[in-house]
Amino acid sequence: RRSSDLFSKKSSDMSGQHPGPRLPVAENAFFWMLLLLLSIGCITSLYEKSLHKQETSSVSSESVFKSIKTTGRNYQIKERKLPIYCVKTDAPKVALTFDAAWGNEDTHRLMEILDAHNVKVTFFMTGGWVEKFPEDVKYIAGQGHELGNHSENHKNMSRLDKSVVQMELQKVHDKVKKLTGKDMTLFRPPYGDYNNQVVEMADSMGYYPIQWDVDSLDWKDYGADSIVDMVLNNPHLGNGSIILMHNGAKYTPDALDAIITGLQEKGFELVTVSELIWKENFYLDQEGRQIAE
């Protein structure tokens, strides 16, 4: 049965009468015209929303870093490009960093310990973690700690196409910017995995690629004493060191107080990564040590 018959039947049923003759031509035409206008309106609305979404994405990707200057940054070591592993400095400063990619059970406990020592650190967060724990992201930022990019999906970045690498950084950046109003400028590739393309892309987007030279190995769950020993007695520990820890590791909260105290007893001041590194006019040596020109 044609739509006009259905419309006629529905109208007559609603009036409590038996179906009458078909709608007059004028009313039938009016029905189809109304349906056409409604369809056009829906299509137009969907198109405008799609266009707005594309424009927003385009603006975000192209303009977030337009004010960042990347001149004077030299990551090239022969045929390779390296991220920053540590910093050459006479100042007895080190940076504690925490990678956030899984749970958040220990986040508030870590914050309490850091606050008790009046220490600020850098958290490198994945897009999944940011999306799952948005209140934690705002809380960490609100406590004065630094937020860093750890990619959207925690993949091996060296295996990804250039456009995918860009997307992996941009998605997290946009999420954090929306939550905190802050533009992140530090990027740590998951698993410490990178190649020239990853370093180049991070740099072109205004990011400083960051590694570490002191690994706490807290993710291996050897116990709090093992974590403390790996940090405080690490042969690489020195002025300008960047220390790797994880907010989701089992024994990290139990070890954190002793690590902070031990580092301070050795004469180190604990700062964020941005406070530690040189922002421009630098180069790296073969070990990834950042050196001011």
C-alpha positions as CSV (number, residue, x, y, z in Angstrom):
1,R,0.0,0.0,0.0
2,R,1.3,3.4,-0.9
3,S,2.2,6.0,1.8
4,S,-0.7,8.2,0.9
5,D,-3.1,5.2,1.6
6,L,-1.4,4.7,5.0
7,F,-1.6,8.4,5.8
8,S,-5.3,8.3,4.8
9,K,-6.0,5.2,6.9
10,K,-4.2,6.7,9.9
11,S,-6.2,9.9,9.7
12,S,-9.5,8.2,9.4
13,D,-8.7,5.7,12.2
14,M,-7.9,8.6,14.5
15,S,-11.3,10.3,13.8
16,G,-13.0,7.0,14.6
17,Q,-14.4,6.6,11.1
18,H,-14.0,3.9,8.4
19,P,-11.4,4.6,5.7
20,G,-12.7,7.0,3.1
21,P,-11.6,7.8,-0.3
22,R,-7.9,8.7,-1.1
23,L,-6.6,12.1,-0.2
24,P,-7.3,14.8,-2.8
25,V,-4.4,15.6,-5.1
26,A,-3.6,18.9,-3.4
27,E,-3.4,17.3,0.1
28,N,-1.4,14.4,-1.3
29,A,1.1,16.8,-2.9
30,F,1.3,18.8,0.4
31,F,2.2,15.6,2.3
32,W,5.0,14.8,0.0
33,M,6.3,18.4,0.0
34,L,6.3,18.4,3.8
35,L,8.2,15.1,3.8
36,L,10.7,16.4,1.3
37,L,11.3,19.6,3.4
38,L,11.8,17.6,6.6
39,S,14.4,15.4,4.8
40,I,16.3,18.4,3.5
41,G,16.3,19.9,6.9
42,C,17.7,16.7,8.5
43,I,20.4,16.3,5.8
44,T,21.4,20.0,6.1
45,S,21.7,19.7,9.9
46,L,23.8,16.6,9.7
47,Y,26.1,18.2,7.1
48,E,26.6,21.3,9.2
49,K,27.5,19.3,12.3
50,S,29.9,17.2,10.2
51,L,31.5,20.3,8.7
52,H,31.8,21.9,12.2
53,K,33.5,18.8,13.5
54,Q,36.0,18.8,10.6
55,E,36.7,22.5,11.0
56,T,37.2,22.1,14.8
57,S,39.6,19.1,14.2
58,S,41.5,21.0,11.6
59,V,41.9,24.1,13.7
60,S,43.0,22.0,16.6
61,S,45.6,20.1,14.7
62,E,47.0,23.0,12.8
63,S,46.9,25.9,15.3
64,V,47.6,24.5,18.8
65,F,51.4,24.8,18.3
66,K,51.5,27.7,15.9
67,S,53.2,30.0,18.5
68,I,55.8,27.4,19.4
69,K,59.3,28.1,18.0
70,T,61.4,25.0,17.3
71,T,64.6,26.8,16.2
72,G,67.8,25.9,18.0
73,R,66.7,22.4,18.9
74,N,69.2,19.8,17.6
75,Y,68.3,16.1,18.2
76,Q,70.6,14.8,15.5
77,I,73.4,12.3,16.3
78,K,75.0,11.2,13.1
79,E,72.2,9.3,11.2
80,R,69.9,9.2,14.3
81,K,67.7,11.5,16.1
82,L,67.5,11.0,19.9
83,P,65.0,12.2,22.5
84,I,66.3,13.8,25.7
85,Y,67.5,11.2,28.2
86,C,69.0,13.6,30.7
87,V,70.5,17.1,31.0
88,K,74.0,18.3,31.4
89,T,74.0,20.9,34.2
90,D,76.1,21.9,37.2
91,A,72.9,22.4,39.2
92,P,72.1,19.4,41.5
93,K,68.6,19.0,40.1
94,V,66.7,15.8,39.0
95,A,63.2,15.2,37.7
96,L,60.8,12.6,39.0
97,T,58.4,11.3,36.3
98,F,55.4,9.0,36.4
99,D,53.9,7.2,33.4
100,A,50.1,6.9,33.7
101,A,48.6,4.3,31.4
102,W,46.6,1.9,33.5
103,G,44.9,2.2,36.9
104,N,44.5,5.2,39.2
105,E,44.2,3.4,42.6
106,D,47.4,5.0,43.9
107,T,47.1,8.5,42.4
108,H,45.8,10.2,45.5
109,R,48.3,8.5,47.8
110,L,51.2,9.6,45.5
111,M,49.8,13.1,45.5
112,E,49.7,13.2,49.3
113,I,53.3,12.0,49.6
114,L,54.5,14.6,47.0
115,D,52.5,17.3,48.8
116,A,54.0,16.4,52.1
117,H,57.5,17.0,50.6
118,N,56.4,20.0,48.6
119,V,57.7,18.3,45.5
120,K,56.3,18.7,41.9
121,V,56.7,16.0,39.3
122,T,55.8,15.3,35.7
123,F,53.0,12.8,34.8
124,F,53.0,11.4,31.3
125,M,49.4,10.2,30.5
126,T,47.9,8.2,27.7
127,G,44.7,9.3,26.0
128,G,42.9,6.2,27.5
129,W,43.9,7.2,31.0
130,V,42.9,10.8,30.5
131,E,39.5,9.7,29.2
132,K,38.9,7.2,32.0
133,F,40.1,9.4,34.8
134,P,39.4,13.0,33.9
135,E,39.0,14.1,37.5
136,D,42.4,12.8,38.3
137,V,43.9,14.7,35.4
138,K,42.3,17.9,36.7
139,Y,43.4,17.1,40.3
140,I,47.0,16.5,39.3
141,A,47.1,19.7,37.3
142,G,45.4,21.5,40.1
143,Q,48.1,20.4,42.6
144,G,50.7,22.1,40.4
145,H,52.2,19.0,38.8
146,E,53.2,19.0,35.1
147,L,51.2,17.0,32.5
148,G,53.0,15.2,29.7
149,N,51.8,13.3,26.6
150,H,52.3,9.5,26.5
151,S,50.3,8.9,23.3
152,E,46.7,8.0,22.7
153,N,46.9,4.2,22.6
154,H,50.3,3.3,24.1
155,K,51.6,1.7,20.9
156,N,55.1,1.2,19.7
157,M,55.5,4.5,17.9
158,S,58.3,3.4,15.6
159,R,55.9,1.0,13.9
160,L,53.3,3.7,13.0
161,D,52.9,5.8,9.9
162,K,53.7,9.5,10.2
163,S,50.1,10.6,10.1
164,V,49.2,8.1,12.9
165,V,52.1,9.3,15.0
166,Q,50.7,12.8,14.7
167,M,47.2,11.6,15.6
168,E,48.5,9.7,18.6
169,L,50.0,13.0,20.0
170,Q,47.2,15.3,19.0
171,K,44.3,13.4,20.5
172,V,45.8,13.3,24.0
173,H,46.8,17.0,23.6
174,D,43.2,18.0,22.8
175,K,41.7,16.0,25.6
176,V,44.0,17.5,28.2
177,K,43.6,21.0,26.8
178,K,39.8,20.6,27.1
179,L,40.0,19.4,30.7
180,T,42.7,21.8,32.0
181,G,43.1,24.6,29.5
182,K,46.8,23.7,29.4
183,D,49.0,22.9,26.3
184,M,51.4,20.1,27.0
185,T,54.9,20.3,25.6
186,L,56.5,17.1,26.7
187,F,56.1,13.7,25.0
188,R,57.4,10.3,26.2
189,P,56.9,7.5,23.6
190,P,55.5,4.3,25.1
191,Y,58.0,1.6,25.9
192,G,60.8,4.1,25.2
193,D,60.3,3.1,21.5
194,Y,61.1,5.7,18.9
195,N,62.8,6.3,15.5
196,N,63.8,9.4,13.6
197,Q,60.2,10.0,12.4
198,V,58.8,10.0,16.0
199,V,61.4,12.5,17.2
200,E,60.9,14.7,14.2
201,M,57.1,14.6,14.5
202,A,57.1,15.5,18.2
203,D,59.5,18.3,17.5
204,S,57.4,19.7,14.6
205,M,54.4,19.8,16.9
206,G,56.2,21.8,19.5
207,Y,56.9,18.8,21.8
208,Y,60.2,17.9,23.5
209,P,60.6,14.1,23.2
210,I,61.6,12.8,26.7
211,Q,63.2,9.5,27.8
212,W,65.0,8.8,31.1
213,D,68.4,7.8,32.3
214,V,67.4,6.3,35.7
215,D,64.8,3.5,35.6
216,S,63.3,2.5,38.9
217,L,62.0,-0.8,37.4
218,D,59.0,-0.3,39.7
219,W,56.8,-2.1,37.1
220,K,58.6,-5.4,37.8
221,D,57.0,-5.5,41.3
222,Y,60.3,-6.5,43.1
223,G,59.3,-4.6,46.2
224,A,59.7,-1.1,47.7
225,D,63.3,-1.7,48.8
226,S,64.3,-2.7,45.3
227,I,62.8,0.4,43.8
228,V,64.5,2.7,46.3
229,D,67.9,0.9,45.6
230,M,67.4,1.1,41.8
231,V,67.0,4.9,42.0
232,L,69.3,6.0,44.8
233,N,72.2,3.7,43.9
234,N,71.8,3.9,40.1
235,P,75.2,4.5,38.4
236,H,73.5,7.0,36.1
237,L,72.0,9.2,38.8
238,G,73.5,12.6,38.8
239,N,72.8,16.3,38.0
240,G,70.2,16.5,35.3
241,S,68.8,12.9,35.7
242,I,65.3,12.1,34.6
243,I,63.9,9.3,36.8
244,L,61.2,6.9,35.4
245,M,58.4,5.6,37.7
246,H,54.8,4.5,37.2
247,N,51.7,5.6,39.0
248,G,50.1,2.1,38.6
249,A,53.0,0.0,39.9
250,K,52.3,-2.1,43.0
251,Y,55.0,-0.9,45.3
252,T,55.7,2.6,44.0
253,P,53.7,4.4,46.7
254,D,55.6,2.5,49.4
255,A,58.9,3.5,47.9
256,L,58.2,7.1,47.0
257,D,58.8,8.7,50.5
258,A,62.2,7.0,50.8
259,I,63.2,8.0,47.3
260,I,62.4,11.7,47.8
261,T,64.1,11.7,51.1
262,G,67.1,9.9,49.8
263,L,67.5,12.2,46.8
264,Q,67.3,15.2,49.0
265,E,69.9,13.8,51.3
266,K,72.2,13.4,48.4
267,G,71.7,17.1,47.7
268,F,69.4,17.0,44.8
269,E,66.5,19.4,44.2
270,L,63.5,17.7,42.7
271,V,61.9,19.7,39.8
272,T,59.6,19.1,36.8
273,V,61.0,18.1,33.5
274,S,60.2,21.5,32.0
275,E,62.2,23.1,34.8
276,L,65.1,20.8,34.1
277,I,65.6,20.9,30.3
278,W,66.9,23.6,28.1
279,K,64.1,25.0,25.9
280,E,66.2,26.2,22.9
281,N,69.7,26.4,21.5
282,F,70.8,22.9,22.6
283,Y,72.1,19.7,21.1
284,L,72.4,16.1,22.3
285,D,75.4,13.9,22.8
286,Q,75.5,10.2,21.8
287,E,73.9,9.2,25.2
288,G,70.9,11.6,24.7
289,R,72.3,14.1,27.2
290,Q,70.9,17.6,26.4
291,I,73.7,20.2,26.3
292,A,73.2,24.0,26.0
293,E,75.0,25.7,23.2
